[in-house]
Amino acid sequence: MMRTLMIASPLEAENVARIRAAAPGRIEIIYEPELLPQARFEADHKGAPFVRDAARWRALLARAEILWDLPDATDLAAATALRWVQTTSTGVGQSVAALGLAPDVVVTTARGVHARPLAEFVFMALLGHWRGREYLRREQQARRYVRYCGEEVAGRSLAIIGAGDLARGCARLARALDMTVVAVARDPAKSRAHADLFDAVVPSDRAALHAALARADAVVVTVPHTPGTAAMIDAAAFAAMRRGAAFVNIARGQVVDEDALIAALRTGHIGFAALDVAATEPLPAESPLWDMENVLISPHSASTVHGENARIVEIFTDNLAHWLAGRPERMRNILDRTLMY
């Protein structure tokens, strides 16, 4: 039986060809580049704003059993034959809930694809902060060649909020730098293949969370945005951290009380923050975060690297084989609608 797949966001032609080659004669691929926005950079899943032929687009959506990426709510209503969506992101729980996607539609995510590039971003920021990159830049600009004593990274402690794939990526690099790593998790007893990367996994209740924060030189947020994680890093959590601690958010802006973060940065209680996400995106021009010398802003792009789509295609083609064989229970990265990840 021929199945119909529609590519609903920008995707390189070579990756479309890889999908086509994965199941020759088994799937019809609807790939209409002229109906897709122009990608502004590699692995741009949104594309530049443009006006498409809406009637033609929705007529094609009506034929699709499988979608590569989520369309908006208006277009989704046209996808009456939809049974499976492969998303290009990991934290899609809130988007799926907001769209009101039918409960029998399988959603698979890009979980695991972004762990390494996001961990690299975390340690680009932390190493630059701890080893004094800005100080050296100022000295270079002043043409001063004066020796000084810096600070070491080894022996520092890292608290990771979350214990999943993003935490795994961060913990691997932290351990390579001889840091102590504590993960804060909803279910500390859960079996994890990467558990040996953590020196400890502690529960996420308020008391345990604050105790872990109090021992950390740096805190990295990796959890998805769910009702249970919304604003979990609040004013009390920042107050629990060591004075001068570093803070990195590679999760979602809604997990952090942004006003409380700004206040803690202003007093120096938080010594440095690297933010790949914000509560409102794009980050508003009037946000104080833009002008803070102890803040590094990344425009939700730390996970976007060369080859990202190829890795998502690998997940998708593996899942496609199971889908076509009638084994949906074996598919990778199925979104749990209850947990929202």
Disulfide bonds with the S-S distance in Angstrom:
none
